[in-house]
Amino acid sequence: MGSKYDVLVIGGGNAALCAAIAARRGGASVLVLEGAPKFYRGGNTRHTRNMRCAHDAATAILTGPYTEEEFWKDLLLVTGG
């Protein structure tokens, strides 16, 4: 990688991609590095889709599984109980 970039963004979740877009719109050259396998790219974004939805298996729309137990743990973490 002999190229030089103004901004290096590590990860491909919501915040990272927003930062990359903002930097690029501001005229910077940007490199985004994502280490997750394709199925898991996007960080926690894969669980959002405008709302959280517990499900037992992947579908055409939902990655999976995202169990009810995991849903409640996440909800308690985000809301502080």
Backbone hydrogen bonds, N-H to C=O, Kabsch-Sander energy under -0.5 kcal/mol:
donor,donor_aa,acceptor,acceptor_aa,energy
6,D,29,S,-1.2
7,V,29,S,-2.2
9,V,7,V,-0.5
9,V,31,L,-3.0
10,I,8,L,-0.5
11,G,9,V,-0.6
11,G,33,L,-4.1
17,L,13,G,-2.8
18,C,14,N,-2.5
19,A,15,A,-2.2
20,A,16,A,-2.4
21,I,17,L,-2.5
22,A,18,C,-2.5
23,A,19,A,-2.5
24,R,20,A,-2.4
25,R,21,I,-2.8
26,G,22,A,-1.4
27,G,24,R,-1.9
28,A,23,A,-2.4
31,L,7,V,-2.1
33,L,9,V,-3.0
33,L,31,L,-0.5
34,E,32,V,-0.5
40,Y,37,P,-1.5
41,R,37,P,-0.7
41,R,38,K,-1.2
43,G,40,Y,-0.7
45,T,42,G,-1.8
46,R,43,G,-1.2
47,H,44,N,-2.2
48,T,45,T,-1.9
49,R,45,T,-0.8
51,M,48,T,-2.5
55,H,66,Y,-2.5
59,T,62,L,-2.8
66,Y,55,H,-2.5
71,F,67,T,-2.6
72,W,68,E,-2.5
73,K,69,E,-2.2
74,D,70,E,-2.5
75,L,71,F,-2.5
76,L,72,W,-2.7
77,L,73,K,-2.0
78,V,74,D,-2.7
79,T,75,L,-2.2
80,G,76,L,-1.0
81,G,76,L,-1.4
